[in-house]
Amino acid sequence: MGSLPANIGASTVLIDPSNPKRVYAAAETGLYRSDDAGQSWQTADAGLPEGGIRTAALDPRQSMRLYAADLTGALYFTDDGASSWRPLPGPVAGAGR
């Protein structure tokens, strides 16, 4: 794989099972996507808050659907392969602690 931008602090790396050339990386600086097996990377955090992503998960049945949690624990989802993100409706576990 090619390298991600320096010092991003990737906490999660996901490979799309239906398209192994598509790779996602959740990091302290945002979310990144590669469409060429990691040779090049672009940000994929339109709609995510600034401040980083703690973790991300890919829906194994619908690989264009991903979920992400920011550093505060707020949850977001995308149905378009991380081109745009929306808050996940509902209460956040642990909110208000």
GUGUVO-881258 format. One line per 4 residues: for each residue x, y, z of C-alpha. Coordinates in Angstrom, 2 decimals, always signed. Layout:
<atoms>
X,Y,Z | ... $
</atoms>
This chain:
<atoms>
+0.00,+0.00,+0.00 | +1.02,+3.59,-0.53 | +1.35,+5.82,+2.45 | -1.35,+7.83,+4.13 $
-0.61,+11.48,+4.93 | +2.04,+11.76,+7.64 | +0.98,+11.69,+11.30 | -2.71,+10.90,+10.78 $
-2.87,+8.36,+13.60 | -5.03,+5.77,+11.77 | -7.07,+3.76,+14.26 | -9.07,+1.66,+11.79 $
-8.39,+0.42,+8.26 | -11.22,-1.20,+6.26 | -11.11,-3.04,+2.92 | -14.30,-3.17,+0.86 $
-15.08,-6.90,+0.37 | -16.87,-6.26,-2.94 | -14.08,-4.00,-4.27 | -10.72,-4.81,-2.62 $
-9.08,-1.79,-4.27 | -11.26,+0.48,-2.11 | -9.74,+1.03,+1.33 | -10.84,+3.35,+4.15 $
-8.79,+4.68,+7.06 | -10.29,+6.35,+10.15 | -7.87,+8.71,+11.84 | -7.37,+11.49,+14.35 $
-7.40,+13.89,+11.40 | -10.51,+12.56,+9.62 | -11.53,+9.74,+7.32 | -9.63,+8.82,+4.15 $
-10.46,+6.66,+1.12 | -8.28,+5.00,-1.48 | -9.72,+3.62,-4.71 | -6.43,+2.12,-5.90 $
-5.50,-0.28,-3.09 | -3.74,+2.40,-1.05 | -1.54,+3.89,-3.74 | -3.22,+7.28,-3.29 $
-5.59,+8.67,-0.67 | -8.17,+11.44,-0.49 | -10.22,+12.79,+2.37 | -13.69,+11.27,+2.62 $
-15.15,+13.26,+5.50 | -17.74,+15.59,+3.92 | -20.39,+15.97,+6.63 | -18.23,+14.65,+9.47 $
-17.28,+17.08,+12.24 | -13.76,+18.38,+12.59 | -11.77,+16.73,+15.32 | -11.15,+13.22,+14.06 $
-12.73,+9.80,+13.83 | -12.31,+7.22,+16.58 | -13.40,+4.21,+14.52 | -15.36,+3.13,+11.45 $
-17.19,+0.01,+10.30 | -18.37,-1.25,+6.94 | -21.72,-2.97,+6.42 | -20.77,-6.42,+5.03 $
-24.05,-6.67,+3.08 | -23.89,-3.16,+1.57 | -20.29,-2.10,+1.13 | -21.23,+1.47,+0.18 $
-22.71,+1.86,+3.70 | -20.26,+2.75,+6.44 | -20.58,+3.93,+10.02 | -18.16,+6.20,+11.89 $
-17.82,+7.43,+15.46 | -16.13,+10.75,+16.17 | -13.97,+11.42,+19.21 | -17.02,+12.48,+21.27 $
-18.88,+9.22,+20.50 | -21.37,+10.74,+18.04 | -22.28,+8.31,+15.24 | -22.51,+9.01,+11.51 $
-23.35,+6.95,+8.42 | -22.96,+7.07,+4.67 | -24.70,+5.15,+1.89 | -22.44,+6.41,-0.89 $
-19.02,+5.01,-0.06 | -18.00,+7.93,+2.20 | -18.69,+10.71,-0.31 | -21.07,+12.33,+2.18 $
-21.94,+11.62,+5.82 | -25.04,+12.20,+7.98 | -25.58,+11.92,+11.73 | -27.12,+8.60,+12.75 $
-30.54,+9.33,+14.24 | -31.17,+8.48,+17.86 | -29.49,+9.03,+21.20 | -25.77,+8.51,+21.59 $
-24.78,+5.93,+24.20 | -22.97,+7.60,+27.06 | -24.05,+11.12,+26.09 | -24.16,+13.52,+28.97 $
-21.56,+11.72,+31.08 $
</atoms>
